Amino acid sequence: MTHNTHYLHSFFGIDEELINKSHSIEENLLEEFKKVDIIKQHNQYKVLKTMQEAKLSDQHFNWTTGYGYNDIGRDKLEEVYARVFKADDAIVRPTIANGTHALTLCLTSLLNSGEEMIAVTGKPYDTLDELIGLSGNYPQSFKNIGITYKQIDFLKNGQVDLESIDTEVTTKTKLVYIQRSTGYSFRKALDIQTIKEIVTRVKSKNNNIICMVDNCYGEFLETQEPTEIGVDILAGSLIKNPGGGLALSGGYIVGKRDLIELISYKLTSPGIGKECGLTFGQSRIMFQGLFLAPHIVSEAIKGAIFCAKLFEEEGYEVKPKYNDKRSDIIQAIKLEDENKVLAFCEGIQAAAPVDSYVVPVPWAMPGYESPVIMAAGAFIQGSSIELSADAPIKPPYTVYFQGGLTYEHSKLGALMALKNIKKL
């Protein structure tokens, strides 16, 4: 055995046959990894140059208290995000609880009674169901306050139904909602070119329609972000890609200045907007996380590519395939068996640096219609840029693998997951 093989075998009990298979897979992935590195370099230099042009200084890492007036670190962070995403303005706050909170701030700020929202990429994440009125009894749901919700599902081949967008989007439509990532669906994420096609068609109907993108899991997967190709407003989570594994919490929103102003009034209060809001001394790690994000994301993508190739060679259907173009960090593996889902997630948990001794079990997670199993031993609770896996416990028993602050950790997680499945 090589020294590397010795570590995998003696530390984690992975047999020599599986280790040799992993080495063979890695040799076949060199060209795919080179493609990832090209995108990483572009985005790394883009972020670095942006921070230089914004004249970032260590004075921007200082604390403020109380209302947070004149928080130059907070203001500089939002300037940097706006520049990186080629947007007019930004809101970047540790007090945004998660991606769903960022999306909700946008939707509730930009839509009013009597207006229409169309989700053109199928149903959004389950966590938005109660806001829209698809489930629950929330009295201020869109359904209850008179906001019309329409939905255009994907075609059977997994492509966006552009023809239905042409017919369903009308002058009555106020906002078109685009979810970049796959969610709990077995399809590829929307790439920038597809998002551009959607925006072009929508704007040809009425240039005033707001095009909004849920960008969770998609940051730094390509050399452009959706706000660079005509998207009006974009939102995501800091404990996913852009936080670089360092941000303790938070979310971001970038886009047109007038829309950001409206959203800032929902964030705090009309007349106050972005002027208030303590950052609790988190500015430095949010800057540093953003600086590291292109590299961290590339490590996670390489891990996803390895996982796809590993399980595809074992006969499982995966989405995307190892050599497909990617636009989010998520790797779906269709296991077709509940026990295999449990074994997969137990393997991911056993590979974790935190809580590796814990056995994950399905539970009734708020906002989801079926029990969900989640495996994650992360330094930041719920951090999806760290190695994790989750799955709704329902047919076809597809598990969703994502993250990894280092490629080596992501690779180990995939090997441990397969090792567990092989024991069944």
C-alpha positions as CSV (number, residue, x, y, z in Angstrom):
1,M,0.0,0.0,0.0
2,T,1.1,3.6,-0.6
3,H,1.3,6.0,2.4
4,N,-2.0,7.5,1.4
5,T,-3.6,4.1,1.1
6,H,-2.3,3.2,4.5
7,Y,-4.0,6.2,6.1
8,L,-7.4,5.4,4.5
9,H,-7.2,1.8,5.5
10,S,-5.7,2.1,9.0
11,F,-7.6,5.3,10.1
12,F,-11.0,4.7,8.5
13,G,-11.2,1.0,7.7
14,I,-11.5,1.3,3.9
15,D,-10.4,-1.8,2.1
16,E,-7.6,-1.9,-0.4
17,E,-9.9,-2.7,-3.3
18,L,-12.0,0.5,-2.8
19,I,-8.9,2.6,-2.2
20,N,-7.4,1.4,-5.5
21,K,-10.7,2.1,-7.2
22,S,-10.6,5.7,-5.9
23,H,-7.1,6.2,-7.2
24,S,-8.2,5.0,-10.7
25,I,-11.1,7.3,-10.6
26,E,-8.9,10.3,-9.6
27,E,-6.6,9.6,-12.6
28,N,-9.6,9.7,-14.9
29,L,-10.9,13.0,-13.4
30,L,-7.8,15.1,-14.0
31,E,-9.3,17.0,-16.9
32,E,-12.5,17.7,-15.1
33,F,-10.5,19.0,-12.1
34,K,-8.6,21.3,-14.4
35,K,-11.9,22.8,-15.6
36,V,-12.8,23.5,-12.0
37,D,-9.4,25.1,-11.4
38,I,-9.9,27.6,-14.3
39,I,-13.2,28.8,-12.9
40,K,-11.7,29.0,-9.4
41,Q,-8.8,31.1,-10.5
42,H,-11.1,33.6,-12.3
43,N,-13.3,34.0,-9.3
44,Q,-10.4,34.1,-6.8
45,Y,-8.8,37.0,-8.7
46,K,-12.2,38.7,-9.1
47,V,-12.8,38.7,-5.4
48,L,-9.2,39.8,-4.6
49,K,-9.3,42.7,-7.1
50,T,-12.7,43.8,-5.8
51,M,-11.4,44.0,-2.2
52,Q,-8.4,46.0,-3.5
53,E,-10.6,48.4,-5.5
54,A,-12.9,48.9,-2.5
55,K,-9.8,49.9,-0.4
56,L,-10.5,47.3,2.3
57,S,-8.6,48.0,5.5
58,D,-8.3,46.4,8.9
59,Q,-10.3,49.3,10.3
60,H,-13.3,47.7,8.6
61,F,-13.0,44.8,11.0
62,N,-13.8,46.8,14.1
63,W,-16.9,46.4,16.3
64,T,-19.8,48.8,16.7
65,T,-22.5,48.6,19.3
66,G,-26.2,49.5,19.8
67,Y,-27.9,50.6,16.6
68,G,-24.8,50.0,14.5
69,Y,-24.8,53.6,13.1
70,N,-21.7,54.4,11.0
71,D,-20.6,50.8,10.9
72,I,-18.0,51.2,8.2
73,G,-17.2,47.5,8.2
74,R,-20.8,46.6,7.5
75,D,-21.1,49.2,4.8
76,K,-17.8,48.1,3.2
77,L,-18.9,44.5,3.2
78,E,-22.1,45.3,1.4
79,E,-20.1,47.4,-1.1
80,V,-17.8,44.5,-1.8
81,Y,-20.7,42.1,-2.3
82,A,-22.3,44.5,-4.7
83,R,-19.1,44.8,-6.7
84,V,-18.4,41.1,-6.7
85,F,-21.9,40.3,-8.0
86,K,-21.9,43.3,-10.4
87,A,-25.0,44.7,-8.7
88,D,-26.0,48.2,-7.6
89,D,-26.3,47.5,-3.9
90,A,-26.4,44.8,-1.3
91,I,-27.6,43.7,2.1
92,V,-25.2,41.3,3.9
93,R,-26.2,40.7,7.5
94,P,-25.4,38.0,10.2
95,T,-28.9,38.6,11.5
96,I,-30.5,37.1,8.3
97,A,-31.1,33.6,9.8
98,N,-30.8,31.5,6.6
99,G,-31.4,31.4,2.9
100,T,-35.2,31.1,3.3
101,H,-35.1,34.2,5.5
102,A,-33.3,36.2,2.7
103,L,-35.7,34.9,0.1
104,T,-38.7,35.8,2.3
105,L,-37.4,39.3,2.8
106,C,-37.3,39.8,-0.9
107,L,-40.7,38.3,-1.7
108,T,-42.6,40.0,1.0
109,S,-41.0,43.4,0.2
110,L,-41.5,43.3,-3.6
111,L,-45.0,41.7,-3.8
112,N,-48.3,43.3,-2.8
113,S,-52.0,42.2,-2.8
114,G,-53.4,41.9,-6.3
115,E,-50.0,41.2,-7.9
116,E,-48.7,37.9,-9.5
117,M,-45.7,35.8,-8.8
118,I,-44.7,33.0,-11.2
119,A,-42.2,30.3,-10.2
120,V,-40.8,29.3,-13.6
121,T,-38.5,26.5,-12.2
122,G,-41.2,24.4,-10.5
123,K,-42.1,24.6,-6.9
124,P,-39.6,26.4,-4.7
125,Y,-38.0,24.8,-1.7
126,D,-40.6,23.3,0.8
127,T,-39.5,25.9,3.4
128,L,-41.4,28.6,1.3
129,D,-44.7,26.6,1.2
130,E,-46.3,28.3,4.1
131,L,-45.3,31.8,2.9
132,I,-46.8,31.1,-0.5
133,G,-49.8,29.4,1.0
134,L,-49.2,25.9,-0.4
135,S,-49.5,24.4,3.0
136,G,-50.2,25.5,6.6
137,N,-52.5,28.3,7.9
138,Y,-50.3,31.3,8.0
139,P,-52.7,34.3,7.9
140,Q,-50.3,36.5,5.9
141,S,-49.5,33.9,3.3
142,F,-49.7,35.1,-0.3
143,K,-52.8,33.1,-0.8
144,N,-54.5,34.8,2.1
145,I,-53.5,38.3,1.3
146,G,-54.4,38.1,-2.4
147,I,-51.0,37.6,-4.2
148,T,-51.5,35.2,-7.1
149,Y,-49.1,32.4,-7.3
150,K,-48.5,30.4,-10.5
151,Q,-46.0,27.7,-11.2
152,I,-44.3,26.4,-14.4
153,D,-42.9,22.9,-14.0
154,F,-39.9,21.5,-15.8
155,L,-40.3,19.5,-18.9
156,K,-40.0,15.7,-18.6
157,N,-36.4,15.9,-19.9
158,G,-35.5,18.3,-17.0
159,Q,-35.3,21.4,-19.1
160,V,-37.0,24.7,-18.4
161,D,-40.4,25.0,-20.2
162,L,-39.5,28.2,-22.1
163,E,-42.7,28.0,-24.3
164,S,-44.9,28.0,-21.2
165,I,-43.0,31.0,-19.9
166,D,-43.9,32.8,-23.1
167,T,-47.6,32.1,-22.6
168,E,-47.9,32.3,-18.8
169,V,-45.9,35.5,-18.2
170,T,-48.0,38.5,-19.0
171,T,-48.2,42.2,-18.2
172,K,-50.0,41.1,-15.0
173,T,-46.9,39.4,-13.7
174,K,-45.0,41.4,-11.1
175,L,-42.2,38.9,-10.2
176,V,-40.7,35.8,-11.8
177,Y,-39.0,33.5,-9.4
178,I,-36.0,31.3,-10.5
179,Q,-34.5,28.6,-8.3
180,R,-30.9,27.9,-9.5
181,S,-30.2,24.8,-7.4
182,T,-32.0,21.5,-7.7
183,G,-33.6,21.3,-4.2
184,Y,-35.0,17.8,-3.6
185,S,-35.4,17.1,-7.3
186,F,-33.5,14.9,-9.7
187,R,-32.3,17.4,-12.2
188,K,-29.3,19.5,-13.1
189,A,-29.0,23.0,-11.6
190,L,-29.8,25.9,-13.9
191,D,-26.6,27.3,-15.5
192,I,-26.1,31.0,-16.2
193,Q,-26.9,30.6,-19.9
194,T,-30.3,29.1,-19.1
195,I,-31.1,31.8,-16.5
196,K,-30.2,34.4,-19.2
197,E,-32.6,32.8,-21.6
198,I,-35.4,33.0,-19.0
199,V,-34.7,36.6,-18.2
200,T,-34.5,37.6,-21.9
201,R,-38.0,36.0,-22.5
202,V,-39.5,37.6,-19.4
203,K,-38.1,41.1,-20.1
204,S,-39.4,40.9,-23.7
205,K,-42.9,40.6,-22.3
206,N,-42.5,43.5,-19.9
207,N,-39.1,45.0,-18.9
208,N,-40.5,46.0,-15.5
209,I,-41.1,42.5,-14.3
210,I,-38.8,41.7,-11.5
211,C,-36.6,38.6,-12.2
212,M,-35.4,37.1,-8.9
213,V,-33.0,34.2,-8.4
214,D,-32.6,31.9,-5.4
215,N,-28.8,31.6,-5.7
216,C,-28.2,29.2,-2.8
217,Y,-25.5,26.6,-3.5
218,G,-24.6,28.3,-6.8
219,E,-22.1,31.1,-6.0
220,F,-18.8,30.8,-7.8
221,L,-19.7,27.8,-9.8
222,E,-19.3,29.8,-13.0
223,T,-17.4,32.9,-14.0
224,Q,-20.5,35.0,-13.9
225,E,-23.3,35.5,-11.4
226,P,-27.0,35.9,-12.3
227,T,-27.0,39.7,-11.6
228,E,-24.4,40.0,-14.4
229,I,-26.9,38.7,-17.0
230,G,-30.0,40.8,-16.2
231,V,-31.4,39.3,-13.0
232,D,-32.8,42.1,-10.8
233,I,-32.5,40.6,-7.4
234,L,-30.5,37.7,-6.0
235,A,-30.4,36.1,-2.5
236,G,-28.5,33.4,-0.7
237,S,-27.0,32.1,2.5
238,L,-23.7,32.9,4.1
239,I,-23.3,29.4,5.5
240,K,-23.3,28.1,2.0
241,N,-20.8,29.0,-0.7
242,P,-20.0,32.7,-0.1
243,G,-19.3,32.4,3.6
244,G,-16.3,30.2,2.7
245,G,-16.9,28.0,5.8
246,L,-16.1,30.8,8.2
247,A,-19.3,32.9,8.4
248,L,-21.2,32.0,11.6
249,S,-24.6,32.8,10.2
250,G,-26.2,35.2,7.8
251,G,-27.6,35.9,4.4
252,Y,-27.1,38.2,1.5
253,I,-29.2,40.0,-1.0
254,V,-27.8,41.8,-4.1
255,G,-29.5,43.7,-6.9
256,K,-31.0,46.9,-8.2
257,R,-30.7,49.8,-5.8
258,D,-34.4,50.6,-5.7
259,L,-35.3,47.0,-4.9
260,I,-32.6,46.8,-2.2
261,E,-34.0,49.9,-0.6
262,L,-37.5,48.4,-0.4
263,I,-36.1,45.1,1.0
264,S,-34.1,47.1,3.6
265,Y,-37.3,48.6,4.9
266,K,-38.6,45.0,5.6
267,L,-35.2,44.1,7.1
268,T,-35.5,46.9,9.7
269,S,-38.2,49.5,9.3
270,P,-39.3,52.1,6.7
271,G,-37.2,55.2,7.1
272,I,-34.4,53.3,8.7
273,G,-33.5,50.6,6.1
274,K,-29.8,49.7,5.9
275,E,-28.6,52.5,8.3
276,C,-29.2,50.3,11.4
277,G,-28.2,46.7,12.2
278,L,-25.4,45.5,14.4
279,T,-23.0,43.0,12.9
280,F,-21.7,41.8,16.3
281,G,-18.1,41.9,15.3
282,Q,-18.5,39.4,12.4
283,S,-17.3,41.6,9.6
284,R,-13.7,40.2,9.5
285,I,-14.7,36.6,9.2
286,M,-17.4,37.4,6.6
287,F,-14.7,39.3,4.5
288,Q,-12.3,36.4,5.0
289,G,-14.9,33.8,4.2
290,L,-15.8,35.6,1.0
291,F,-12.1,35.8,0.1
292,L,-11.7,32.0,0.6
293,A,-15.0,31.1,-1.0
294,P,-13.8,30.5,-4.6
295,H,-11.2,28.0,-3.4
296,I,-13.5,26.3,-0.9
297,V,-16.3,26.0,-3.5
298,S,-13.8,24.4,-6.0
299,E,-12.9,21.8,-3.3
300,A,-16.5,21.0,-2.8
301,I,-17.1,20.7,-6.6
302,K,-14.2,18.3,-7.0
303,G,-15.6,16.2,-4.2
304,A,-19.0,16.1,-5.9
305,I,-17.4,15.1,-9.2
306,F,-15.5,12.3,-7.4
307,C,-18.7,11.1,-5.7
308,A,-20.6,11.1,-9.0
309,K,-17.9,9.0,-10.7
310,L,-17.6,6.6,-7.8
311,F,-21.3,5.9,-7.5
312,E,-21.9,5.9,-11.3
313,E,-19.3,3.1,-11.6
314,E,-21.1,1.2,-8.9
315,G,-24.2,1.2,-11.2
316,Y,-26.2,4.1,-9.5
317,E,-28.0,6.8,-11.4
318,V,-26.4,10.2,-10.5
319,K,-27.3,13.8,-11.4
320,P,-25.3,15.5,-12.6
321,K,-22.9,13.0,-14.2
322,Y,-19.2,13.5,-13.3
323,N,-18.5,15.3,-16.6
324,D,-21.6,17.4,-16.8
325,K,-21.5,21.2,-16.5
326,R,-22.3,22.1,-13.0
327,S,-24.1,25.2,-11.6
328,D,-24.5,24.2,-7.9
329,I,-22.5,22.1,-5.4
330,I,-25.1,19.4,-5.0
331,Q,-24.6,15.8,-6.1
332,A,-27.7,13.6,-6.3
333,I,-27.5,9.8,-6.1
334,K,-30.6,7.7,-6.7
335,L,-30.2,4.8,-4.3
336,E,-33.7,3.3,-4.7
337,D,-33.6,1.9,-1.1
338,E,-34.3,3.5,2.3
339,N,-31.7,1.4,4.0
340,K,-29.1,2.5,1.5
341,V,-30.0,6.1,2.2
342,L,-29.5,5.6,5.9
343,A,-26.2,3.8,5.4
344,F,-25.0,6.5,3.1
345,C,-25.8,9.2,5.6
346,E,-24.2,7.2,8.4
347,G,-21.0,7.0,6.4
348,I,-21.0,10.8,5.9
349,Q,-21.5,11.3,9.6
350,A,-18.7,8.9,10.5
351,A,-16.3,10.9,8.2
352,A,-17.1,14.2,10.1
353,P,-14.6,16.1,12.3
354,V,-17.5,17.0,14.6
355,D,-20.0,14.5,16.1
356,S,-18.5,11.6,14.1
357,Y,-19.8,9.2,16.8
358,V,-23.4,10.2,16.2
359,V,-25.9,8.1,14.2
360,P,-28.2,10.4,12.1
361,V,-31.9,9.4,12.0
362,P,-34.8,10.7,10.0
363,W,-37.0,13.3,11.7
364,A,-40.0,15.6,10.9
365,M,-38.0,18.6,9.9
366,P,-40.0,21.9,10.0
367,G,-41.0,23.0,6.5
368,Y,-40.7,19.6,4.8
369,E,-43.6,17.2,3.9
370,S,-41.8,13.9,4.7
371,P,-39.2,12.9,7.3
372,V,-35.7,14.0,6.4
373,I,-32.3,12.5,7.4
374,M,-29.4,14.9,7.6
375,A,-25.8,14.0,8.2
376,A,-23.4,16.7,9.1
377,G,-20.6,17.1,11.5
378,A,-19.8,20.7,10.9
379,F,-18.0,23.5,12.7
380,I,-20.9,25.8,11.8
381,Q,-24.3,24.2,12.4
382,G,-26.2,23.7,9.2
383,S,-23.3,24.8,7.0
384,S,-23.9,23.3,3.6
385,I,-20.5,24.2,2.3
386,E,-19.1,21.8,4.8
387,L,-19.5,18.1,4.0
388,S,-23.0,17.0,4.5
389,A,-25.7,14.8,3.0
390,D,-29.5,14.8,3.4
391,A,-32.5,13.0,1.9
392,P,-36.2,13.0,2.2
393,I,-37.3,9.5,3.2
394,K,-39.6,8.7,0.3
395,P,-39.2,7.0,-3.1
396,P,-37.0,7.0,-5.2
397,Y,-34.8,7.4,-2.1
398,T,-32.4,9.9,-3.6
399,V,-29.6,11.3,-1.4
400,Y,-28.1,14.7,-1.8
401,F,-24.4,15.0,-1.1
402,Q,-22.7,18.5,-0.9
403,G,-19.9,20.4,0.5
404,G,-16.4,19.7,1.8
405,L,-14.0,22.4,2.9
406,T,-11.3,20.3,1.5
407,Y,-11.4,17.8,-1.4
408,E,-9.8,15.1,0.7
409,H,-12.6,15.3,3.3
410,S,-15.3,15.2,0.6
411,K,-13.6,12.2,-1.0
412,L,-13.4,10.4,2.3
413,G,-17.1,11.0,2.9
414,A,-18.0,9.5,-0.5
415,L,-15.8,6.4,0.3
416,M,-17.3,6.0,3.8
417,A,-20.8,6.2,2.4
418,L,-20.1,3.5,-0.3
419,K,-18.3,1.4,2.3
420,N,-21.4,1.4,4.5
421,I,-23.7,0.6,1.6
422,K,-21.5,-2.4,0.6
423,K,-22.0,-3.8,4.1
424,L,-25.8,-4.2,3.7
